[in-house]
Amino acid sequence: MVSASDEAIHNALQRLLKRKGYVIMDKAGVPIQTSFEVGLVPPLVYLADDMVRDVDPQDELQFLRVRSAKQELMVSAHPEYTLLVVQSTGAQIAAK
C-alpha cells in the first residue's frame, strides 16, 4: 500500500527529474541515477560538508546552492543519499 507521503515524494521526484540535469548519489558519492556526467560534483559536496564541520563539528551539510550566470546547482544532502539538481537560471531563460 502506498501512503500519501510516499506518493507526495514520488510526485516531487518526478518534477525534479524533468529539470535540465539531476544526480542521485549514495552516501559514498557513487551515482545511483544520473542524467549527465557527474565530474567534480562529489568533491564539491565533500568540501562544503567539511567547511560546515569546521565551523561547528556537531553540524552537518543539509543543502547547498551554487549559482552562476547560466545555471544553478542545488544539492540536498541526506545521511543515506545525496540529490543534486541542475537548472537554468532565470537570466538564461529570459535571454532565449
C-alpha positions as CSV (number, residue, x, y, z in Angstrom):
1,M,0.0,0.0,0.0
2,V,1.4,3.4,-1.0
3,S,0.9,6.1,1.6
4,A,0.1,9.7,0.8
5,S,3.6,10.6,2.0
6,D,5.2,8.1,-0.5
7,E,3.0,9.5,-3.3
8,A,4.0,13.1,-2.5
9,I,7.7,12.1,-2.5
10,H,7.2,10.2,-5.8
11,N,5.5,13.3,-7.4
12,A,8.1,15.7,-6.1
13,L,10.9,13.4,-7.5
14,Q,9.1,13.2,-10.9
15,R,9.0,17.0,-11.1
16,L,12.7,17.3,-10.2
17,L,13.7,14.7,-12.8
18,K,12.2,16.9,-15.6
19,R,14.9,19.5,-14.8
20,K,18.0,20.0,-17.0
21,G,20.1,17.6,-15.0
22,Y,20.0,15.5,-11.9
23,V,22.1,13.1,-10.0
24,I,21.2,10.8,-7.1
25,M,24.3,9.5,-5.3
26,D,24.7,7.1,-2.4
27,K,26.4,8.2,0.8
28,A,29.8,7.3,-0.7
29,G,29.2,9.7,-3.6
30,V,28.7,7.0,-6.2
31,P,25.9,7.9,-8.7
32,I,22.8,5.7,-8.5
33,Q,20.9,7.5,-11.2
34,T,22.0,10.4,-13.3
35,S,21.2,12.4,-16.4
36,F,24.7,13.8,-17.0
37,E,28.4,13.2,-16.3
38,V,29.0,13.9,-12.6
39,G,32.6,15.1,-12.8
40,L,33.6,17.3,-9.9
41,V,30.3,17.4,-8.1
42,P,31.1,14.8,-5.3
43,P,34.3,16.7,-4.3
44,L,32.3,19.9,-4.1
45,V,29.8,18.4,-1.8
46,Y,32.5,16.9,0.4
47,L,34.3,20.3,0.6
48,A,31.1,22.1,1.6
49,D,30.4,19.5,4.2
50,D,33.9,19.8,5.6
51,M,33.5,23.6,5.7
52,V,30.3,23.3,7.7
53,R,32.0,20.8,10.1
54,D,35.0,23.2,10.5
55,V,32.6,25.9,11.7
56,D,30.7,23.6,14.0
57,P,31.8,19.9,14.4
58,Q,28.3,19.0,15.6
59,D,26.6,20.3,12.5
60,E,26.2,18.8,9.0
61,L,25.5,20.0,5.5
62,Q,21.8,19.8,4.6
63,F,21.5,22.0,1.4
64,L,24.0,23.7,-0.9
65,R,23.1,26.1,-3.7
66,V,25.7,27.4,-6.2
67,R,24.5,29.8,-8.8
68,S,26.3,31.0,-11.9
69,A,25.1,33.3,-14.7
70,K,23.7,30.4,-16.7
71,Q,22.9,27.6,-14.2
72,E,22.4,26.8,-10.6
73,L,23.4,23.7,-8.8
74,M,21.3,22.6,-5.8
75,V,22.4,19.8,-3.5
76,S,20.3,18.2,-0.9
77,A,22.4,16.0,1.5
78,H,20.8,13.2,3.4
79,P,22.7,10.6,5.6
80,E,22.0,7.8,3.1
81,Y,21.9,9.7,-0.3
82,T,22.5,13.0,-2.0
83,L,20.2,14.6,-4.5
84,L,21.7,17.1,-7.0
85,V,19.7,19.1,-9.4
86,V,21.0,21.5,-12.2
87,Q,18.7,24.0,-13.7
88,S,18.9,27.1,-15.9
89,T,18.8,30.4,-14.2
90,G,16.0,32.9,-14.9
91,A,18.6,35.1,-16.8
92,Q,19.3,32.4,-19.3
93,I,15.6,31.6,-19.8
94,A,14.8,35.3,-20.4
95,A,17.6,35.6,-23.0
96,K,16.1,32.9,-25.2
